[in-house]
Amino acid sequence: MNKWVSITFVLLSTAFLLFSWNIYRDEAVYEKKPADYDAEMQKQGRLVWQKYNCHVCHQLYGLGGFLGPDLTNVSEKGYHYVDAFLKNGAASMPAFNLTEEETNQLFEFLKASNASGSSNPKEYRKLWNGMIEQ
């Protein structure tokens, strides 16, 4: 009985090590997408994000509040999806009376956040009022 347990253990351990090695043997290659957002609108969108305190409930790259969903990739769902939530609200999110320009700016900010693909929190500087800047 012990012989078969030992053989099974060795086979499972070997299989685990081979699969683990196979997964990590090649370095991951990430394609950088060309920027498809307006840089100036993105800057204004960040101000809209801060003006309406979106960061209190929502996260970008896991940074921010926990009441609402992480919005890092929400721009992939399209402008009208984001616009509908801003105009109508959701369960615990109130409807915001953003102008069309503010909505466009905020969407550009969300597109830029999604396009960058990563964010290092150590690169941000925390301001006295709780906001962050890069």
Contacts in CASP RR format, 6 or more apart in sequence:
PFRMAT RR
TARGET T0000
AUTHOR 0000-0000-0000
METHOD contacts of the structure
MODEL  1
MNKWVSITFVLLSTAFLLFSWNIYRDEAVYEKKPADYDAEMQKQGRLVWQ
KYNCHVCHQLYGLGGFLGPDLTNVSEKGYHYVDAFLKNGAASMPAFNLTE
EETNQLFEFLKASNASGSSNPKEYRKLWNGMIEQ
33 115 0 8 1.000
35 112 0 8 1.000
35 115 0 8 1.000
36 111 0 8 1.000
36 115 0 8 1.000
37 108 0 8 1.000
37 111 0 8 1.000
37 112 0 8 1.000
37 115 0 8 1.000
38 108 0 8 1.000
39 112 0 8 1.000
41 104 0 8 1.000
41 105 0 8 1.000
41 108 0 8 1.000
41 109 0 8 1.000
42 105 0 8 1.000
42 108 0 8 1.000
42 109 0 8 1.000
42 111 0 8 1.000
42 112 0 8 1.000
44 105 0 8 1.000
44 108 0 8 1.000
44 109 0 8 1.000
45 102 0 8 1.000
45 105 0 8 1.000
45 106 0 8 1.000
45 108 0 8 1.000
45 109 0 8 1.000
46 109 0 8 1.000
47 105 0 8 1.000
48 98 0 8 1.000
48 102 0 8 1.000
48 105 0 8 1.000
48 106 0 8 1.000
48 109 0 8 1.000
49 55 0 8 1.000
49 106 0 8 1.000
49 109 0 8 1.000
50 131 0 8 1.000
52 96 0 8 1.000
52 98 0 8 1.000
54 71 0 8 1.000
54 106 0 8 1.000
55 63 0 8 1.000
55 64 0 8 1.000
55 65 0 8 1.000
56 64 0 8 1.000
56 65 0 8 1.000
56 67 0 8 1.000
57 65 0 8 1.000
57 66 0 8 1.000
57 67 0 8 1.000
57 68 0 8 1.000
57 92 0 8 1.000
57 93 0 8 1.000
58 64 0 8 1.000
58 65 0 8 1.000
58 67 0 8 1.000
58 68 0 8 1.000
58 69 0 8 1.000
58 70 0 8 1.000
58 71 0 8 1.000
59 65 0 8 1.000
59 66 0 8 1.000
59 68 0 8 1.000
59 69 0 8 1.000
59 70 0 8 1.000
59 71 0 8 1.000
59 72 0 8 1.000
60 70 0 8 1.000
60 71 0 8 1.000
60 72 0 8 1.000
60 113 0 8 1.000
60 119 0 8 1.000
61 70 0 8 1.000
61 72 0 8 1.000
61 113 0 8 1.000
61 118 0 8 1.000
61 119 0 8 1.000
61 121 0 8 1.000
62 70 0 8 1.000
62 72 0 8 1.000
63 119 0 8 1.000
63 121 0 8 1.000
67 92 0 8 1.000
68 92 0 8 1.000
68 93 0 8 1.000
71 110 0 8 1.000
71 113 0 8 1.000
72 113 0 8 1.000
72 114 0 8 1.000
73 114 0 8 1.000
74 81 0 8 1.000
74 82 0 8 1.000
74 110 0 8 1.000
74 114 0 8 1.000
75 82 0 8 1.000
75 107 0 8 1.000
75 110 0 8 1.000
75 111 0 8 1.000
75 113 0 8 1.000
75 114 0 8 1.000
76 114 0 8 1.000
78 107 0 8 1.000
79 107 0 8 1.000
82 103 0 8 1.000
82 106 0 8 1.000
82 107 0 8 1.000
82 110 0 8 1.000
83 103 0 8 1.000
83 107 0 8 1.000
85 93 0 8 1.000
86 95 0 8 1.000
86 96 0 8 1.000
86 98 0 8 1.000
86 103 0 8 1.000
86 106 0 8 1.000
87 95 0 8 1.000
87 96 0 8 1.000
87 98 0 8 1.000
88 95 0 8 1.000
89 95 0 8 1.000
89 96 0 8 1.000
98 106 0 8 1.000
113 119 0 8 1.000
123 134 0 8 1.000
124 132 0 8 1.000
124 133 0 8 1.000
124 134 0 8 1.000
125 132 0 8 1.000
125 133 0 8 1.000
125 134 0 8 1.000
126 132 0 8 1.000
127 133 0 8 1.000
END
